[in-house]
Amino acid sequence: MKNILFYSPDLNLLNNLLMYFNDRYSVTTTTNLSALSKFIASREFDMLIIDAEPNERVEKICREIKNSDDPIPVLLTYVFTNQLKTADKNIRCLIEAVFYKPFDLKEVTDKIGAILSPVKL
């Protein structure tokens, strides 16, 4: 079973995502952004989903993952505003996808499935 790490400061969102995805994936959740590097270093996860506005700290984490020896896909969810336009543009080269809130859970689910279980030709 594939392992997904979800980060969000919103405990309710984490609980809902845990319940929704728990039958398809092994899911770990955290509200501690500082702990993400330790989780990722454990190499136990196949994907990271970050629920946070793109800022320097989030970009640094995504850059570390992208430049690591064994990078994992990262998805980002947040509420888009025009003030975040530059940050959004800067982080897109480091991650697999961005979903703006309110996001379509089926679209997110399909993207996760496509990334973690790619169709072999």
N, C-alpha and C positions, 0 to 999 in steps of 0.2 A: 504494500500500500504506500502511495506517495505521501510525503510529509510536507505540510504547508505551515509556515509561520505567519501569523497575522499580528500586526502591531496597530493599535489605535489607543488614543487616550480615552475613548468612549467605551466603557465597560459593557454597556447595553448592546452596542453594535457587535463587540467581540462575542458576547454570549449568543446573539442571534446567528452570527456567521458560524460559530462553533456547532450549534444545533443543525444548521442547514447543511454544512459540508461534512459533518462527522461520519455519515454513512458511506462517503466516497473516498475520503482522505483521512490520514492521521493529522489532526489539527492541534497546534499549540498556539496559544494567544498570550500577548503581553501588553501591558500599558506602559512599560518602561523602555523608552527610546534608547537610553544609554545601554541597555542590556542586549540590543540587537547584534552588536559586533560579537559578543560572546556566544550568542545563539548560533550565528552564522559560522563562527570559527569551529563549532562542534561538528560541522559538516553533516548534520543529521537531517537537513531540510532540502527539499527539492524546489521550493519556491518561497518567496517572501512577498507578502502583501502589506503595504504601508498605507494607513489611513491618516494622512497628514498633509498639510500644505507644503509645497516644495519650498524649502529654505536652505540655508547653508549647511545646517546639520544633516538634514535628510539627503541633500545632494552629496555630502561627504560619505555617508553610509553607502549610498548607491554607487559612488565612484569606487570605494573600497571593494565592494562586491564585484563590480564589473572588471576591475583590474586584478582580481585574485586569481590564483592558480586554477581554481575550480568554481567559476562564477555560476550563480543560480539566477533564474529569471526573477525579476521584480516587477510587481504591478503597483500602481499608485492610485489612490482614490482621495478626492477632496472636493470642496466647493470652489469652483472657479470664480475668480473676480479679475477685473482688468489689471489690478495692481500686481497680480501673479503671472501676467503674460510673459515677462522675461524669464522668470524662474521656471515656468512651465516649459518654455522653449529650451532652456539650458539643460533640464533634467531628462528630456525625452531621449537623448542619445545614450543614456545610461540604463534605461529601463525598457521593459517589453511593451507596456501599455499604460495609459492613463484613463481612468473612468471618473467623470465628473458626477458629483452628487446632485440630485438623486440619481443613482445609477440603476440600470436595468440588471437585476440579479441574474437573469438568464444569459444576458450578454457576457457578464463577468464569468459565469459558470462555463459557458462555451469557450471563452478565451483560455481559462485555466485548463480545461480539457484538451484543447488544441496544443497547448504548450507542453503539458505533462504527458500526453499520450498522442504524440504526432502519428499521423497515418503513414505507414510505410508503403512505398510503391514498389 
